[in-house]
């Protein structure tokens, strides 16, 4: 469907509202990609599937989505040479367990839910794989000690080696003749090896290996000779541990790879179920009805309301503010008439009626419920084309009128018998006579093509189309003559008035001035025939505007999509950083933590945020370690 139309109807905002009702990332992704179809069978399937799912939720309650995440990229990464990390397997295991619960929710479907059976059949049972992962990876995303007998032996040896290294350093740090040469009486780490901070001027006082110096050059980090052999053993054991972990993870990866296609198919089905859940929750929140796809050209929308206005009013009420109700309107096309000319005062609801019609049509063709009375029908449109609002572009250097005309030229180029055309303020922005003549010619052309068209206008001359042409009708947005305010109601079958003279009369404008205004208005209406003769010249201008618009269209790029991707990436990075800072800033002296290297608990003595390090006391010893080496 025409991207310009979707933008002007603000369909993206509907998608965002829908995505907010999804229960997990799977459904949110589908909701944000939702769009109208041109295939009757596809749309009818979507709508009937939604009806059946809505009934099922009314009987069974909310489908379970606990633990389910969008792990499809992880599943695809199970292929060499990109093995998954333990936290990835943990997420996959939780998701597979969640999918089992979702599958159980869909068990024993009634015969009336025939459009849901295929979804149930696509949900595979991976409870055994989920249990295998749970026995291998713990809740913190680490490979369990008992994931294999060999890993258990290796980690036992690692624990013993760490204990021995701690005893060696404990003895060293209790010797005054050693401590007096140190920059501070703590051990620290360099490349997984425990070292002592020797003052530079005391080089050689502690036998051992110098691994590096501090940035200031005042400290040498020395591995004492007594610890070299033990550290070597620990490093070798660590290498053995990683090799065994790699073997275990590859076993899990091959298990996923063997079931990859079925798991991905199950996740895709879960995404559709989540989307149906979001559609149902969205529909229930605003008392929407699932429309019918009309077998013919007739569109019937009774008690139609604009979905974004409904959401806005709901947000206002939630915030405790007074919110005016959204006035419903009745729209019909395609039965007795294909063209509806809507007239009436400014801010009276003409544009809102136009947009409501277009947006509800797009929603229906996208398989969504719509805010209208039960029994709503929407034809299968090949396209929905709109010209609304100020299309002026500084880059194109077009006037407001020319910009509108360029868009209308594009509409005329694409409009056919199965097209819904929506033109707001047709003929505005130029001389009223020429605008009326051009508007008359445009709607005449659209009628001749059999388009379904709604036009809003201030030009009273266009009301005459309904009297002069078959399959055309007038409609008016209503005006309260007592309060001098619009009521936003739409009445089909009667032309509207701008009410300027009526308002002026009530406010006491002198009778002579009013009489001259009425005479002038009559004279302008008589000039219509002359204006129509100028249509040929106006069409020439329109062709030139079309050429300019097409040239501008060829310069369009994908910059908007790139900016959106960058924004999403930046937001994700900011969220990760915020979570990390929240954890780090909560550390205080006295907090208990675990040293990953030694798998021992200790107590924080000092926090050095600027160096991203902490000093941890384990028994009688203190260790200065990076923040990444502790578990809170």
N, C-alpha and C positions, 0 to 999 in steps of 0.2 A: 504494500500500500504506500501511497505517496508520503514520504518522510516529512514534507512540509506540513501536510495536514495533521499528522500525528503530533508534530511540535506545537502547532497553533491550537490544537484541541487539548494540549497538555496531557497527553496520554501517558507520558513518562511519570507524571505525578500519581496517576492511577496505579501504575505498575509499582511505584514506591510504596503506596498505601497497601497494596496487595502483599508485597514482600514483607511488610511489617507483621503480617499475620502468619507467616511461615514458621514452622517449629524448628527448622534447622537450616544449615547453609544449602542443602540440596534443593529445597523448595524455593529459597530466596533467589537462587541463581536462575531457576526457571521463570519465576515471577518477573524478574527484571528483564528477561528476554522475551516475554510474552508479546505476541503480535497477532493481528487479524489474518485469517486465511481466506482464500478464494475458492476452496474446495467444499462443496456442499456436504459431502459425506464426512469430511473431517470436522466441520463445525457442528453438524448434527450429533456426531459421536461425542464431542467435547461437552455439549449442552446436556445430552442425556446422561452422560457419565457424571456430570455435576449433580443433576437431579437425584440420581441413585445414591451418590456418596453423601449428599446432604441428608437423605432419609436414613442412611446407615449411621451417620454420626448422631442423629436425633435418637436412635435406638441404643447405640453402644457407647456414646460419649466420645471423648477425645482420643484419637489414635496415639499410642505410645511412641515417642521419638527419643527417649532417654538414651544417651550415649552415642547416638548416631551422628556421625560427622561426614563431611564430604572427603572421603579418603581415596577417591578415584585416581588422583595423580600418584598417590603412594602405591596403590595396587599396580599401576603401570610401571613404576620404578622398580618393582620386584625383579624385573629382567636385568641380567648383567649388562653393563658393568657398574650399576648404581645400586648397591645393596642398601637396604633400609637400616635406619638406626633403631635401637631398642624403643625409644619413645614412639616412633612411627608404628612399630608392631603393637604397642600398647593401645594406641588410638584405633588401629584396625581391629584388634580383638574386642574392644568396647563396642565398636560399630557393628561388628558381626553379631555380637550378643544382642544388641538393640534391634537389629533386623529380625532376629528370631521372635522377639516380642511383637514386633509389628506384623509379622506373618501370622502369628497366633490371633491377633486382633481381627484379621481378615478371614479366619477359618469359618467354615460353615456358612457361606454366603447364601442368602435366599435366592430362589430362582429369578426373582424380579430384578436382581442386581447383576444382570447378564453382562453389562459393560464393565464390571469390576472383576470378573472372573479371570480375565487375561492378566490383570495386574497381580492377582494372588498367585497365579501359576508362575509368573516371572520372579517371584520372591523365593530364592533358594534357601535351603537349611544348612547353615554353616556353624552350628553350635559346637560340633566336634573341633573344628579349627579354632573357634573362639576359646574353647577350654584348653586346647594345646598351647595357645599363646598365653593364656592366663597362668598356666603352670610354668611357663618359661620366663615371662616378663612380669615384674612386680608392679604395684600400683604407682610407683614413682618412675616407671619407665626404665628400670635397670634389669639386666639379666640375673635371674635368681641363682643363688649359690648351688642349689640342687638341680639346676637345669640339666646337668650331666654329672656323672661320677667323677670324670676327669677334672671338670671345673671346680667341683667341691674340694678335691685334693689340692689343686693349685691354690685356691684361695685360702685353704688352711695353712699351706706352706707360706703364703704371703703374709698372713696374720702373724705367724711365728717369727718370720724374718723382721717384720716391723717392730715386734716387741723387743727383739734382740738389739736392733738399731737404737731404739729408744733407751734401752738400758745403757748402751755404750755412751750415748750423748748425755744421759743423766749423770753418769759417773764423771765425764769430762767437765760438765758445768758445775759440779760440786767441788772441783779442785781449784783453790784460789790461784795457784800458779798458772792455770789456764785462763780463768775468768779475767784476770788483770790485763791480759793482752787483747781482750775483745772490745769491740765498739759498744756492744750491749750484750747482756747475759741471756741471749735467746738463740735458739737454733732456727735456721730458715731453710728454704729449698732452692735448688737450682737444677732444672731439668730432671725432676723426680729424684734428685739425690740430696740428702740432708747435709748441710754445711754450717760452718761457724763464721760469724762476722769478725774477722781479724783486722785490727787497726793496721793501716798500711805501713806505718813506721816500725811495726813489730813483725815484719815479714820474716819467715823462717822460724819463728818462735814455736809454732805448732806444726809438727811434721805432717805432711799430707799434700793433697793436690789443690792448687789454686785454680778455681773454675772461672772466676771473673772478678772485676772490681766494680765498685759502685759508680754512679754517674759523677759524683763529686770527686772520686779518686781517693777518698779517705778510708775506704773499707775494702778489704779483700775477702772473698768468700772461699773458705778453705774446707775441703773435705778431709777430716782427720784420717791418718793412716789406719787407725784401728777400725774405721768404718768402711774403708774402700771395698774390701772383700764382701762385706754384708750388703753394701749398696749394689755391688755388681750382681750378687745373687738376687736381690729384690728386683733389679731391672730385668734380669733374665726371666724371673717368674712372671713379671708383668707382661713381657712379650709372649710367654706361653699362655697367659690368661687371655690376651687379646686374640691370639690365634684360635683358641678354643671357642671364645665368644663368636668369632667370625664364622667358625664351622657351624655353630648352633643357629646363628642367624640365617646362614645360607640354607639350612634345612627348612626353616620357616618360610624363607623366600621362595624356595622351590615348591613348597606346599601351596603358597598363594599363587604362584605362576601356573601350577597345574589346574587351579580352579579360577584363574583370572577372568576368563570370559563370562563365566556364570556369576561371579561376584560383581563384575561391572554391570551386567544386565540387571542384577538385583538392586544395585544402587540406583540405576536409572529408573527402575520401577518405584523405588522408595521416593525418588525425587518427584515423580508424578503424584504419588499419594500425598506427599507434603504440599504440593501445589493445590491439589483438590481440597486439602484441609484449609489452606489459606483462603481459597475461593469461598469455601463454606463459611468460615469465620467472618470474612469481609462482608459477604451477603447478609448474614444474620445480624451483624452489627448495625446495618443501615436498612434492614427490612427490605431487601432486594428480592426480585423475582427472576427466575430463570426464563429467558424469552424463548419463543419458538422461531425457527427459521421459516419465513413465509414461503409457501410453494409458488407464489406468484410475486407481483410487484408491490403488494400492499404493505405499507408500514403503519403500524398502529401502536402508539405509545400513550397510554392513559396514565394520568397522575405522575408524569415524568418529572424527576428532580435532578439537578446537576450534582454528580457525585462529589466533586471537589467542594462545592458549597455545603453539602451535607457534612463533609469532614471538617470544614472550617467552623461550622456552627457547633459541632460536637466538641471541638477543641475549646471553643469559647465557653461552652457550658461547663466543661471539665475544669476550666480555670476559674469558675465562679462568676463569670460575666454574663450579662443578659445577652441572649442570642435570639434574633428574629427567626421565625420558622422559614424554611425554604418553601416558596409557593409552588405547588405542582402545576404543570401545564399538560394539556392534551395536544398531541401532534398526530396528524395522519397525512399520508401521501399515497398516491398510487391507486386509490379507488376511483373517486370522481375527478381527481385532478392530479397533475404531476408537478405543477408549479404553485408555490405558495408565496405570495408577496406580503411581507409583514411590515406594517407601518405603525407609527405612534410616536409619543414624545421621547425626548432624550432621557437616558437612564431609566427607561420604562421597562426594560427587559427584553428588547428585541435581540440584541447580541447574545444574551444568556440563553434565549430560546433556540437560537441558531446553533450555538455550541453544545447545548444539551442534546439536541437531535443528533449532531455529528458524533459526539463522544459516546452516546449510548449505542449508536450503530456500530462503532468500532469495538466497543466492549462486547457486544453480542457476537460479532464475527470473530472475537478472540476467545470465545467460550466462557465468558463471564456472566454472572447475574447482573441485572441492571436495576437501578432505582426507579421502578415503574410498577404499575398495577399488574396483577396476574393476568395472563393472556396477551402480554405484549408480543408483537411480531415484528421481525426485521427482515427485509429482503436480502438476498445474496447479492451484494454490490461487488462489482469488479474493482471499484475504487471509490474513495471519498475525497473530493477536491474542495478546498476552501480558500477564500480570500477574506481575511479579517484583520482589523487593526491597522496600524501604521506600518507599512512595509518599506518605508523610506530607508535607503542605504547610502551612507556617506561614500562608501567605496565605489558605488555605481554612479554616484552623482545624479540620481534621478529625483524628480520632484515626487511628492506624496502621490499625486494623481498618476504620474507615469509609472511609479512602482506598483500601484494597484493594477494599472492597465497591463503591465508586463506579466503580473501573476494571472490576470484574467485571460491573457493570450495563451498562457501555458494551460490553463483550464480548458479553453476551447480546443486546444490541440489534442487533449487527452480524453475529453468527455465523450461518453457514448450512452447507449440506451440503458445500460446497467450501472450507471454512475450516479452517485449522490453528490450534487453540487450545492455548496453553501457560500453565498456571496453577501458580505456585510456592507451596508451603506453603499449599495451600487449607485454609481453616477456621482458620488460625492467628490469634492476636491477640485472641481472645475466649474465653469459657467453652468448654472442650473439648467438652462435650456439644452445646451450641448450634452450635459451629463444625462438628462432625461432621455434625449434622443438615442444616445449611445446605450444607455441601460435598456431601453425598449428593444433595440436591435439585438442586444446580447440575450435577453430572456427569450426573445422570439426564436433565436438560433437554437438555444438549449431546448426549447419546447419542440422544435422541429426534429431534433435528434432523439427525442424521447427520454431525456435525462429527468431524473427526480431532482427538483431544484427548490431551494428555499432562499429567498432574497429579502434582505431588510433594506429599507430606504426611507429617507426623509422626503423624497420627491413625490408629491401627490400625483403627478402625471402617471407614474408607473402603476397606480391603482387601476387605471383604465384597462390594463392588460387583461385583468380577470373578466372584464365585461366584453372584450373584443375577441378573445381567443378561447377556444375550447381547452379543457383540461388545465385551466388556470383558476386560482382562487385567491381572495384577499384574506388577511388575518390582521387583527389589531391587538396590541398590548393595551390594557385598560388603564384608565386615569380617573381618579376620584376628583370630581369637579368641586366638591365641597372643601376637601383638605388641600386641593391643588397638588396632590402627590400621586405617583403611579402605584397601581396595585399589583403589578407584575403578572396579572392574569392574561391569558392569550385566548382570544375568541376568533375562531375560524368562520369565515363567511361574511365578515363586515370589514370595510376599510377603516384604518385608524386615522386619527388626526394628530397634528403636532400640538394642537391646543394653545398655540401662542396667542391667537386673537381672543380666544375664550378667557384665558388668564388675564390678558390686558383689559378686557371688558370688566372682569370682576374686580380688578385692582383700580378701576376708575379712570382709565385713559380717556381723554376727551372724545366725544362721539364723532366729531369731525375728523379727527386723526384716524379713528377706527374705520370710518367710511372710506377715506382715501386709501387705506391699506387694503380693504376688501376690493375696491375698484382696481387697484394695482395688481392684486392677486389674480383677478379675472383676466386682466390683460396678459399676464405672463402665461396663463394657461392657453390663451389663444395663439401664443407664439410657438406652441409645440410643433405645428406642421412645418414651420420654417426650420426649427431645430432638427427635425428628422431628416430634412434634405441635406443637412450638413454631416450626416452619418458617414458618407463616403470618405470625407476628409479626416474624420476622427479615426476611422479604421486604418487609414494610411499612417496616422501617428501611432496607432496601436501596433502596427507591424514593425515600425522602427523601434518601439519600446521592447517588443519581443526579441528583436535581434540583439539589442543591448543586453537584455536579461539572459539570453542564451550564452552570450560571450562571457558574462559574469559567472554563470553556472559552471562553465568549463574550468574556471580557476579554483573551484572548491577543492579542499583537501581533507585529510583525516586528522587535522589538528585537534579537533574537539575530543575525539576518542583517545588520542595520546595524552591529552591533559587529564582526562578522566582516569586513565591508568596510573599516571604519575600521582594523582591525588590519592587514589586508593593505596598505592604503595607507601606513600608518605604517612598516611593515617595509620597503616599497620605498623610501620617503623616507630611512630610516636607512641603507639599503644604498648609495643614491646619495651621501649625505653622507660615508659611510665611505670610499667609493672616491675621492671628491674630496679628502678630508683626507689619505689615504694618498699620493696623488700630490703634493700641495702640501708635505707635511712631508718628503718625500724630497729636495726641492730644497736644494742646498748651493752656496756660493760656489765657483766653478770649474767648475760644470756647464755643458755646452753646451746652448743652447736656440736656437729660431728665433723671430725677431720676425715675427709674422703681418703686421703693417702694411707691412713693407719686404721681406718674404720673404728675410731675411738671417740668417745664424747669428751668435750672439754668446756671450759667457761671462758667467755670473751673478757680479756683484760683491758685492751685498748682497741679503738677503731680508728684507722687511718684512711678516711674516705678519699683524701687527695691522692694517696698512693694506691687506693683500691686494695688495701691490706688490713688484716686484723692480727692482733696478738692473742693467742689462745693458750690458756693454762691447762695442761694435762698432767694431773698429779702434781709433782714438784717442779715440772718443767714448763717453760713457756716457748711457744713457737710462733714465728711471724710468717703468715701464709697469705697468699692471694685470696680475695673474696670468692673466686671461682672454686677454691679447694675446700669450701665448707658447705655443709647441708644444715639448713635451719630446722 
